[in-house]
Amino acid sequence: MPGETPQQRVARLKEVLKAKKRERITLMDKLYVHGRAWADIMHRVTAFGLIGATSRFALGVGGICGLIVVICDSFVWRGYDIYVDADDYS
């Protein structure tokens, strides 16, 4: 174009190049890009969900085991024999 500066010419040519690239993008390219994004999000959700569920399960098991220890200790402290032989009941 006559009368345009070199910067304007570069900007115009870049816009033309971008428009041509947009025309070449197919539906499969768009599906591939969006599918990868969704797969990445679902992988992140699944991974953090499994990590959270595992830690919650571990804390729950630890709490239950701690309660069992406290209950058994309280029986022993009160003088009950919690480890009774089976022969005593026959």
N, C-alpha and C positions, 0 to 999 in steps of 0.2 A: 504494500500500500504506500502510495506516495505521501510524504510528509510525516511518517511515523518514526519514532525514535527506536533505537535498537532494543531497548527494554520493552517497549510496546510490541515490537515484532516478535520477540521471544515469548512474551505472554500470550500473544495471539496464536502462535504456532503450538505452544503447550496446550492451549485449550482445544485446538483442532486435534492434536494427538490424543488427548483424554477422551474426546468425543468418539474417535475411531476405536479406541480401546473399549469403551462402553458398548459399542455396537457389536464387538466380537464376543462378549461374554454370553454364554449360552445358559439355558435353564439348568442344565446339569452342573455347570460351574457354580451357579448360585445355590443349588441344592447341596452340593458338596461342601461349600463353605459354611452354610447354615447348619448342615448336619454335623459337621465337625464341632461347631460351637455348642450345639445341644449335647453332643456326646461328651464333651469336656465338662459341661455343667453337671450332667447326670453322674459322671464318674466322680466328680468332686463331692456331690451330695451323698453318693453311696459310700465313698471312702470315709468321710467324716461321720456318717451315720453308723457305720460298723465300728469305728474307733470309739464313738460315744457309747454305743450299746455294750461294747466289751468292757469299757471302764466302769459303766454303771453296774454290769453284772459282777465284776470283780469286787466293787465296793459292797454290793449286796451280800456276796458270799463271805467277804471278810467280816461284815457286821453280824451275820448269822453265826459264824464261827466264834466271834467274840462273845456273843450272848450265850452260846452253849458253854464256853469256858467259864463265864461268870456264874452261870447257874450251877454247873458242877462244883465249882469252888465253894459256892454258898452251901451246897449240901454237905460237902466234906467239912466245912467250918462248923456247921451245926451238929456234926457227929453222925450223920447218916452214912451208911456204907453203900455207895452206889455201885460197887463192883461185887455183887453177891454171887456166890457160886450157885449153879443150877441144882446142886444136890440138896441145898437147904429147903427147896420147895417140893421135894419128892416125898 
